[in-house]
Amino acid sequence: MLRIVPLFALVALAPVAALGHPHMFVDAGMTLRFDDQGRLGAVGVVWVYDDFSSMLILGDLGLDYDADGNLSEDELTVLTEAARDWPQDFEGDLYLTQDGTPLELSGPLEARIHYRDGRLIETHLRAVIARPDPAEAPVSVRIYDPVYYTAYSLTAAPRIVGREGCRVTVDEADLSAAQKLYADELATLDAISASGEVPMPELGHAFADEVSLQCAP
């Protein structure tokens, strides 16, 4: 994700007092892609950054100096290279499970960056290493930042490509319950640390919609 250079550093350095709400907002979409054997082979991901975060990213990378809203091919190349250069400990904010077992994903493939109406649009592909069959058990897919620095919103129904007889259902997050859980956790951390220098709570999953993929045999 583009926040890694250098916005990613802000995640690690942000004091707990600043974590009462997310600081980046991303509209997300996904495409569930099956291979020729009918197994889930990859997930295509779309992230559309909010306009303020887009401006910060461009500024930190020294791009769009003239602020005309247009990026040159060279500038788009810089952004694309940044999007492909994930640190080893960044899991990509995409999580898949089947029967409660996490599914391993590749790093970003075919990463591309677009810039439209003041917002950065990042697309990439994540290969699903085990290539599960959702006819055997549903596959759960969620997009979230564990520390909730970034808030993702699933703004379009997930697409299915490459197999008939499959459907997705979306279980929307209980945002009121998630906000209460997060506020309670922050209050606890504030109470035990006068400086605010404490590990960030990993509660981003509570804010994430859950996509369930099921297929007929």
N, C-alpha and C positions, 0 to 999 in steps of 0.2 A: 504494500500500500504506500502511496506517495508520502505519507506522514513520516516515513523512515528517514527522510533527508530534507532538513534536519528536524522536522516536526516530531519525528519519532522520539527524539531525545527529550522533548518536552513532556512526553508521557512519563518517562522515568524520573524526571526532575520535579514534576508538579507536586506541590505540597498538598496534603490531604484536605486542607481547608478549601482548595480550589476544586474539589471533586464533588461538590454538591449537585452538579449537573454536568452533562457532557459538554465538550468544547468543540467537537466537530460533528457535523450532521451529514449523513450520506444516504441517498436514495439507492436502494439495492434491487437487483433483479438476478434471476438465475435461469439457466437452461440445463435440463437434465438430459444428458446425451448417452444413448445406448450404443454398444458395439454391434457387429454383425451376428453375434451369438445371443443377442438379447440381454446382455448384462450391462449394468450401469458402468460406463467406462470413463466418464468425465462430467464435470460440472462447469458450465460456462457462467462467469460472474460479471456483472456490471455494477460499477460504483459511480454514482453521480454526486460529486462533492458540493456542499453548499457554497454560495458565492463568496462568503467571507473566507472560508478555509481555502478556497481556490486562489483567492488573492494572496493569502499568506504564503502558500506554497510557491506561487510564482515569484513573490518577492524574495523569499529565502533562497530560491535558486537563481535569482538575478535575471528573471525572464520578463518579457513584455514591459520593457522600460518605458516605451512610449504610451503605455496604457490605452492602446487603441482597440483592445479586445481581440486582436489577431496575433497568432503565433506563427513564426516561420517554420519551415521544415526542420531547420537545425534546432530550434527551440523544442519542437515536438520530439525530436530525437533525444534530447537531454531528458525530457520528462519520461519517455519510454524506457530509457536506460535506468532511471531512478525506480520506475515501477517494477522492473525486473530484478533489482538488486535487493533482495530481502535478506535481513540478518538471519542467522541460524535459529534464533529463539523466537522468531515471528511465525506463527502458525497460519497466518493469512485470514484470520477471523471467519473461517468457514469450517464447520464441524458436522461430520456425518457419523451416524451410528446405525448398526443393525443388531437387533436383539440386545441393545444396551452396550454393544462392543464398538469402540471407536474404529472408524475406517481410515486407514492411512491415505494421505493425499500427496500428490507431487507438489513441487514448487510451481510458480506461475509460468504458464506456457502461452505463447502467442499474445503476449501483453501488448496492448495498444492504448494510446492516449488521444483523446479528442478534446477540443475546447469549443464550447458553444454557449452563447448568451451569458458569458461571464462565469461559467461553471466547467470544471474539469471532469471529463468522463473517462474512466478507466475500465478496460475490459481485459479479461484474461481467462485462461482455461486451467482447471485443476484436474489432473488425471486421478481416478480412483484406483489405487494399486490392486486391491483384491478383486475388483470387478464383481460386485455382489449381484445376486438375482433377487429383485424385490418380490418375486412370486414366492420365494421361500420364507421371507419375513419382510415387513415394511422397512424401508430405509428412512431414517429421520435426518433432516437437513436443517441447520440453523446458521444464520450469519450474525455474529456479534463480536464485540470487543470485550474480552474478559474483564478489564478494569473500567469499562464504560467511559473511557475518554471519548470514544467515538460512538454516536448513536446511529444505528442502522434502521432504516424503515423499508420494509418490503413493499414496494409501491406497485408491483404488477404481479399477476398470477404467474407462477413458475411454468415454463414451457417444457414439453417432453418431445424429444427428437429421437427417432430410430426404432421405436417399438410401439405396437398397437396394444390395446387392452390394459393400459396403465392410467392411473389417475393420481392426482395430488389433492390432499386436504391441508388446509392451513389452520392451525390452532393458534389464535392470536394471544399474545402475552397479556397477562393481567397487569397493566401498567400501574394501577393504584397500589396493588400489593407489592410490585417491584419497587416503586418509589418509597413505600414505607420500609421495606427491607433495607434499602440502601440508606435511608435516613437513619434508621436504627443503628446500622453498622458504623456510619460516620460518627454518630453521637458516642458510640462506644470507643472508637479510636481517639476522638477528641478528649475523652475523659481520661485515657491512659497515657496520653502524650501531650505535654504542654507545648512542645515545639512543633507538633504537627508532622514530624519526620517519621512516618510509620509506613509500612507496606500498604499499597493500595488494595482495597477489597476487590476480590474477583467475583463480582455479582452481575456482570454483563449478561449472562445467560438468562437472568430473570426478566430482562427486557426484550428478549428475542422471540419472534414468532417461530413456531415449529412447523416445518413442512414435512408431511408424511407421504412417502411415495410407495404405492402399492401396485402390483401387476397381477393379472390373471395368469395362471399356469400356461 
